[in-house]
Amino acid sequence: MPEALQNGDFWRVNSYSYPNPFRPNANSQEAWTTFCSFYENDQESYRSLKAYWQSPEAPRRIGSQAVESWKAAFEEFGLLYVISRSDTIIVTPAGKQFYDAVEANDRDDFVWIGLNLLFRYPLQGPPRGRSRSPAHSEADLLPYRFLHSAMRDLGDYFWWTELERILCQVFSTATAPEAVDAVRDLRTNPSRVEDYPLPVDRREGAFYNSLNQVANHAGMNHLVLAQENEGEHYGPNEIRRRHFINRHDISLVSAALGDTTSLTDCDVSATFVDRLPAAPVFTEEQAYFDYLGAAVPSLAAAGAAAKPEAVAVAGDTVFVLKSGEHFESVLEGDRERVVEGNTHTLCRVGRSHRVILSTDLDWTYLVVDKDLVGPTAVRLSLRRARPITNIEPIETLFGGDDG
């Protein structure tokens, strides 16, 4: 197993199910009913809501600690929050969109909003003091974004064995491509499964329960991800579970990851995992929840975002970025540049790609880092690479304007 993935830790997420009213089973409906109780008490007392769930008027009894767990789950999903030492429930702008999609009986809009919110969630969690573990406190990974990116790169599915033994041990964007390569290797050589040890001594208990919620949340409670339990790809001693993206939702998943609505629009891009941005870092709760629950742009707006052209330069694919259309310059040094743009605009650009900036037609630049800096904003850190020796074909792309 790659040394970078041997950290002896695994993802821990909140322990309650995703609210999905489009699925008729009791688990989904109870989660939705619980979310609605928070929604109906927007700007009201959290303490009073706790009391309601312990009263005879509630549809079922939920203890105070269980209400806390539900709140934490809904916060993870970007739907609402209660600031520490506050007593006020705040439904986020995206949480209101989420509710409105259900009122309109618009399943696809519900999925679009929910996925966008999940893909913002950082493994670090909210800045509330003690972290789940040192690995979580230092993580820069967006776990649900990574898991769906990995599935898109791996045939739109994962085996439970792969989640347990490899994927759940990824805590940084730097090791994400290595993990996907490890899954590919293991699929080709399933007899080597013991070369990828579990991060715990036993599957049962907290480890299984947490990963079960990862799958539940990532699939929006069996809405986006389907499950089958019949394959034995890794032998009789491994759990027979395979999760895969519903065919109907593949285009929505791709769009939420930053592609346009057509599955072929980003053919020249890097793999989905290579294009992962690193998570933002927050020190204040309010800033964190403002980011996590910001309104989600419509699917139409995401599809209409301007995409940079790709050109061949000396045998390499190079992306042509226009100032004011694809990026705004944030910082300029002698050999470095930092630019920001919309996540959907810069969807195709991954680490190690080369780009040409309309503000500097003398050089190409290499992408060394890609960071999510807001709910819909990404920052590229660039380092000067090769000089541009033939400027004429490049200038035509900019209309003769140097930006």
C-alpha positions as CSV (number, residue, x, y, z in Angstrom):
1,M,0.0,0.0,0.0
2,P,1.4,3.5,-0.8
3,E,3.1,4.9,2.3
4,A,1.3,8.2,2.0
5,L,-2.0,6.4,2.7
6,Q,-0.9,4.4,5.7
7,N,-2.1,6.9,8.4
8,G,-4.0,4.4,10.6
9,D,-7.1,6.6,10.5
10,F,-10.4,6.7,8.6
11,W,-13.1,9.2,7.7
12,R,-15.5,10.1,10.5
13,V,-18.7,11.9,9.5
14,N,-21.9,12.7,11.3
15,S,-24.0,9.7,12.3
16,Y,-27.5,10.4,11.0
17,S,-29.1,9.8,7.6
18,Y,-29.5,12.1,4.7
19,P,-33.0,13.7,4.4
20,N,-34.5,12.4,1.2
21,P,-38.2,12.7,0.8
22,F,-38.1,11.2,-2.7
23,R,-37.5,7.7,-1.2
24,P,-40.5,6.1,0.6
25,N,-38.7,4.1,3.2
26,A,-38.9,5.1,6.9
27,N,-35.3,6.0,7.3
28,S,-35.5,8.7,4.5
29,Q,-38.9,10.0,5.6
30,E,-37.9,10.4,9.3
31,A,-34.7,12.3,8.2
32,W,-36.8,14.6,6.1
33,T,-39.5,15.1,8.8
34,T,-36.7,16.0,11.3
35,F,-35.1,18.5,8.8
36,C,-38.6,20.1,8.3
37,S,-38.9,20.7,12.0
38,F,-35.7,22.7,11.9
39,Y,-36.8,24.5,8.7
40,E,-40.1,25.5,10.3
41,N,-38.2,27.0,13.2
42,D,-35.8,29.1,11.2
43,Q,-34.7,32.1,13.3
44,E,-36.4,30.5,16.3
45,S,-35.1,28.9,19.5
46,Y,-33.0,25.8,19.2
47,R,-33.8,25.0,22.9
48,S,-37.5,25.1,22.2
49,L,-37.1,22.7,19.3
50,K,-35.3,20.3,21.5
51,A,-38.2,20.5,24.0
52,Y,-40.7,19.9,21.1
53,W,-39.0,16.6,20.1
54,Q,-39.3,15.4,23.7
55,S,-43.0,16.3,24.0
56,P,-46.2,14.3,23.2
57,E,-46.8,16.6,20.1
58,A,-43.7,15.2,18.3
59,P,-44.3,12.4,15.7
60,R,-41.6,10.4,17.7
61,R,-39.6,11.0,20.8
62,I,-36.0,12.3,20.1
63,G,-33.7,13.0,23.1
64,S,-31.7,16.1,23.4
65,Q,-28.4,14.5,22.4
66,A,-30.1,12.9,19.4
67,V,-31.4,16.3,18.3
68,E,-27.8,17.5,18.6
69,S,-26.7,14.7,16.3
70,W,-29.4,15.6,13.8
71,K,-28.3,19.3,13.9
72,A,-24.7,18.3,13.3
73,A,-25.7,16.2,10.3
74,F,-27.8,18.9,8.7
75,E,-24.9,21.3,9.3
76,E,-22.6,18.9,7.4
77,F,-25.1,18.9,4.5
78,G,-25.0,22.8,4.4
79,L,-28.7,23.1,5.2
80,L,-28.7,25.0,8.5
81,Y,-26.6,25.8,11.5
82,V,-26.6,27.0,15.1
83,I,-23.6,29.0,16.1
84,S,-21.9,27.7,19.3
85,R,-23.4,29.2,22.5
86,S,-26.2,30.6,20.4
87,D,-29.9,29.5,20.6
88,T,-30.9,30.5,17.1
89,I,-31.6,28.1,14.3
90,I,-30.5,29.5,10.9
91,V,-31.6,27.8,7.7
92,T,-29.0,28.6,5.0
93,P,-29.9,30.1,1.6
94,A,-29.1,26.8,0.1
95,G,-31.2,25.0,2.7
96,K,-34.1,27.1,1.5
97,Q,-33.4,26.1,-2.1
98,F,-33.3,22.5,-1.0
99,Y,-36.7,22.7,0.6
100,D,-38.2,24.6,-2.3
101,A,-37.0,21.9,-4.7
102,V,-39.0,19.3,-2.7
103,E,-42.1,21.6,-2.6
104,A,-41.8,21.9,-6.4
105,N,-41.4,18.1,-6.7
106,D,-38.3,18.7,-8.7
107,R,-36.0,15.7,-8.1
108,D,-33.2,16.8,-10.3
109,D,-33.0,20.2,-8.8
110,F,-33.0,18.6,-5.3
111,V,-30.1,16.4,-6.4
112,W,-28.2,19.3,-8.0
113,I,-28.5,21.4,-4.9
114,G,-27.7,18.5,-2.5
115,L,-24.6,17.4,-4.4
116,N,-23.2,20.9,-4.7
117,L,-23.5,21.3,-0.9
118,L,-21.9,17.9,-0.1
119,F,-19.0,18.7,-2.4
120,R,-18.2,21.8,-0.3
121,Y,-17.9,19.9,2.9
122,P,-14.3,19.7,4.2
123,L,-13.1,16.7,6.2
124,Q,-11.8,19.1,8.9
125,G,-15.4,20.0,9.7
126,P,-16.4,23.2,11.4
127,P,-13.9,25.3,13.4
128,R,-15.3,24.3,16.9
129,G,-12.3,23.4,18.9
130,R,-11.4,19.7,19.3
131,S,-11.2,17.8,16.0
132,R,-12.1,14.2,15.4
133,S,-8.4,13.3,15.1
134,P,-5.1,14.9,14.2
135,A,-5.5,13.6,10.6
136,H,-8.9,15.3,10.4
137,S,-7.6,18.6,11.8
138,E,-4.8,18.7,9.1
139,A,-6.9,17.4,6.2
140,D,-7.4,19.5,3.1
141,L,-9.8,17.0,1.5
142,L,-13.4,17.5,0.4
143,P,-14.4,13.9,1.0
144,Y,-17.7,13.7,-0.9
145,R,-16.3,15.5,-3.8
146,F,-13.3,13.2,-3.8
147,L,-15.5,10.0,-3.5
148,H,-17.6,11.0,-6.5
149,S,-14.5,12.1,-8.5
150,A,-12.9,8.7,-7.8
151,M,-16.1,6.9,-8.9
152,R,-16.2,8.9,-12.2
153,D,-12.5,8.0,-12.8
154,L,-13.1,4.3,-11.8
155,G,-16.1,3.4,-14.0
156,D,-18.7,5.2,-11.8
157,Y,-18.6,2.7,-8.9
158,F,-16.6,1.5,-5.9
159,W,-16.5,-1.8,-4.0
160,W,-16.9,-1.6,-0.2
161,T,-13.5,-3.2,0.1
162,E,-12.0,-0.2,-1.8
163,L,-13.7,2.3,0.5
164,E,-12.5,0.4,3.6
165,R,-9.0,-0.3,2.6
166,I,-8.0,2.6,0.5
167,L,-10.4,5.5,-0.1
168,C,-11.3,6.2,3.5
169,Q,-7.7,6.7,4.4
170,V,-7.2,9.7,2.0
171,F,-6.9,13.0,3.9
172,S,-5.2,15.2,1.4
173,T,-5.7,16.2,-2.2
174,A,-2.0,15.4,-2.8
175,T,-2.6,11.6,-2.1
176,A,-5.9,11.4,-3.9
177,P,-4.6,10.4,-7.4
178,E,-2.3,7.8,-5.7
179,A,-5.3,6.3,-4.0
180,V,-7.3,6.0,-7.2
181,D,-4.2,4.4,-8.9
182,A,-4.1,1.9,-6.0
183,V,-7.8,1.0,-6.5
184,R,-7.1,0.4,-10.2
185,D,-4.2,-1.8,-9.2
186,L,-6.2,-3.8,-6.7
187,R,-9.1,-4.3,-9.2
188,T,-6.6,-5.8,-11.6
189,N,-5.0,-8.0,-8.8
190,P,-7.8,-8.7,-6.3
191,S,-5.7,-11.5,-4.7
192,R,-3.5,-8.7,-3.3
193,V,-6.3,-7.4,-1.1
194,E,-4.3,-8.1,2.1
195,D,-1.6,-5.7,0.9
196,Y,-4.1,-3.0,1.7
197,P,-4.8,-3.4,5.4
198,L,-7.8,-1.9,7.2
199,P,-7.0,1.1,9.3
200,V,-8.6,-0.6,12.4
201,D,-8.4,-4.0,14.1
202,R,-12.1,-4.9,13.5
203,R,-14.7,-3.8,11.0
204,E,-17.6,-3.8,13.4
205,G,-18.6,-0.7,15.4
206,A,-17.5,2.8,14.8
207,F,-15.5,2.0,11.6
208,Y,-18.3,0.3,9.8
209,N,-21.0,2.7,11.0
210,S,-19.1,5.8,9.9
211,L,-18.3,4.5,6.5
212,N,-21.9,3.4,6.1
213,Q,-23.0,7.0,6.7
214,V,-20.3,8.2,4.2
215,A,-22.1,6.1,1.6
216,N,-25.5,7.2,2.8
217,H,-24.6,10.9,2.6
218,A,-22.7,10.6,-0.7
219,G,-25.7,9.0,-2.3
220,M,-28.2,11.4,-0.7
221,N,-29.8,8.3,1.1
222,H,-29.8,5.9,-1.9
223,L,-31.0,8.5,-4.4
224,V,-27.9,9.2,-6.4
225,L,-26.0,6.0,-5.5
226,A,-27.5,2.5,-5.9
227,Q,-26.2,-0.6,-4.1
228,E,-25.9,-4.3,-5.0
229,N,-24.7,-7.0,-2.6
230,E,-24.0,-10.0,-4.9
231,G,-20.5,-9.7,-6.2
232,E,-17.4,-11.4,-4.8
233,H,-14.7,-9.5,-6.7
234,Y,-12.4,-9.6,-3.7
235,G,-13.3,-13.0,-2.4
236,P,-15.6,-14.6,0.2
237,N,-14.0,-12.9,3.2
238,E,-14.8,-9.3,2.0
239,I,-18.2,-7.6,2.3
240,R,-20.3,-8.0,-0.9
241,R,-21.2,-4.4,-1.5
242,R,-20.8,-2.3,-4.6
243,H,-22.1,1.3,-4.8
244,F,-22.6,2.9,-8.2
245,I,-23.9,6.2,-9.6
246,N,-27.4,5.9,-11.0
247,R,-27.1,6.4,-14.8
248,H,-29.8,9.1,-14.7
249,D,-27.6,11.2,-12.3
250,I,-24.2,10.8,-13.9
251,S,-24.5,14.1,-15.8
252,L,-25.6,15.9,-12.6
253,V,-22.7,14.5,-10.7
254,S,-20.3,15.6,-13.4
255,A,-21.8,19.1,-13.5
256,A,-21.6,19.4,-9.8
257,L,-17.9,18.4,-10.0
258,G,-17.3,21.4,-12.3
259,D,-18.0,19.9,-15.8
260,T,-20.7,21.3,-18.0
261,T,-24.0,19.5,-18.4
262,S,-22.7,17.5,-21.4
263,L,-20.5,14.5,-20.4
264,T,-18.2,15.1,-23.4
265,D,-17.5,18.8,-22.8
266,C,-14.4,18.2,-20.7
267,D,-12.8,15.4,-22.7
268,V,-9.5,17.3,-22.8
269,S,-9.4,17.7,-19.0
270,A,-7.4,15.9,-16.5
271,T,-9.0,13.1,-14.6
272,F,-11.6,14.2,-12.1
273,V,-9.3,13.4,-9.1
274,D,-6.5,15.4,-10.7
275,R,-8.8,18.4,-10.8
276,L,-9.8,18.3,-7.1
277,P,-9.4,21.6,-5.4
278,A,-8.1,21.7,-1.8
279,A,-10.6,22.7,0.9
280,P,-10.7,26.2,2.3
281,V,-9.5,26.8,5.8
282,F,-11.7,28.6,8.3
283,T,-11.1,30.0,11.8
284,E,-14.6,31.4,12.4
285,E,-17.8,29.5,12.5
286,Q,-19.9,32.2,10.8
287,A,-17.5,32.3,7.8
288,Y,-17.5,28.5,7.6
289,F,-21.3,28.3,7.5
290,D,-21.7,31.2,5.1
291,Y,-19.4,29.3,2.7
292,L,-21.1,25.9,3.3
293,G,-24.7,27.0,2.9
294,A,-24.3,29.7,0.2
295,A,-27.0,29.6,-2.5
296,V,-26.3,27.1,-5.3
297,P,-26.2,28.6,-8.8
298,S,-28.7,27.0,-11.1
299,L,-27.8,24.1,-13.3
300,A,-28.4,26.4,-16.4
301,A,-26.0,29.0,-15.0
302,A,-23.3,26.4,-14.4
303,G,-23.7,25.0,-17.9
304,A,-23.4,28.5,-19.4
305,A,-20.1,29.3,-17.6
306,A,-17.4,30.3,-20.1
307,K,-14.9,27.5,-20.6
308,P,-11.3,28.2,-21.6
309,E,-10.2,26.8,-25.0
310,A,-7.5,24.1,-25.2
311,V,-4.8,24.4,-27.8
312,A,-1.8,22.2,-28.7
313,V,1.6,23.8,-27.9
314,A,4.7,21.7,-28.6
315,G,2.7,18.5,-28.3
316,D,1.0,19.5,-24.9
317,T,-2.6,20.6,-24.2
318,V,-2.5,24.1,-23.0
319,F,-5.5,26.1,-21.7
320,V,-6.0,29.6,-22.8
321,L,-7.3,31.8,-20.0
322,K,-8.7,35.3,-20.7
323,S,-8.6,38.0,-18.0
324,G,-12.1,39.1,-17.0
325,E,-13.7,36.1,-18.7
326,H,-12.0,33.1,-17.1
327,F,-10.0,34.6,-14.3
328,E,-9.2,37.7,-12.2
329,S,-5.5,38.2,-11.3
330,V,-5.0,38.1,-7.5
331,L,-1.2,38.2,-7.2
332,E,1.7,38.6,-9.7
333,G,5.3,37.9,-9.0
334,D,8.4,37.6,-11.1
335,R,7.9,34.0,-11.9
336,E,4.6,33.2,-10.2
337,R,0.9,34.1,-10.7
338,V,-2.2,33.5,-8.6
339,V,-5.5,33.8,-10.4
340,E,-9.1,33.2,-9.3
341,G,-12.1,32.1,-11.3
342,N,-15.5,30.3,-11.2
343,T,-15.3,26.6,-10.4
344,H,-17.3,25.8,-13.5
345,T,-15.2,28.1,-15.7
346,L,-12.0,26.4,-14.6
347,C,-13.3,22.9,-14.4
348,R,-10.9,21.5,-17.0
349,V,-7.8,22.8,-15.4
350,G,-5.9,20.4,-13.1
351,R,-2.6,20.3,-11.3
352,S,0.4,20.0,-13.6
353,H,-1.6,21.4,-16.6
354,R,-0.1,24.2,-18.5
355,V,-2.0,27.5,-19.2
356,I,-1.5,30.7,-21.2
357,L,-2.7,33.9,-19.6
358,S,-4.0,36.8,-21.7
359,T,-2.0,39.1,-19.4
360,D,1.4,37.5,-20.3
361,L,1.9,36.2,-23.8
362,D,5.6,35.6,-23.4
363,W,5.3,32.5,-21.2
364,T,3.2,29.4,-20.5
365,Y,2.5,28.6,-16.8
366,L,2.3,25.4,-14.9
367,V,-0.6,24.8,-12.4
368,V,1.1,23.9,-9.0
369,D,-2.0,24.2,-6.7
370,K,-5.7,24.4,-7.0
371,D,-7.7,25.6,-4.0
372,L,-11.4,26.1,-3.3
373,V,-11.6,29.6,-1.8
374,G,-15.4,30.0,-1.8
375,P,-18.5,28.0,-2.6
376,T,-18.1,28.7,-6.3
377,A,-14.6,30.2,-6.5
378,V,-11.3,28.4,-7.2
379,R,-7.7,29.8,-7.0
380,L,-4.9,28.5,-9.2
381,S,-1.3,29.0,-8.2
382,L,0.9,29.1,-11.3
383,R,4.6,28.9,-11.9
384,R,6.3,30.1,-15.1
385,A,7.1,27.2,-17.4
386,R,8.1,27.3,-21.1
387,P,8.4,30.5,-23.2
388,I,6.0,31.1,-26.1
389,T,8.1,31.1,-29.2
390,N,5.3,31.5,-31.8
391,I,2.9,34.1,-30.7
392,E,0.7,34.5,-33.8
393,P,-1.7,31.5,-33.4
394,I,-2.1,32.5,-29.7
395,E,-2.9,36.1,-30.4
396,T,-5.8,35.1,-32.7
397,L,-7.4,33.4,-29.7
398,F,-7.4,36.7,-27.9
399,G,-8.6,38.7,-30.8
400,G,-5.2,40.5,-31.0
401,D,-5.8,42.0,-27.5
402,D,-3.2,41.3,-24.8
403,G,-5.9,41.4,-22.1
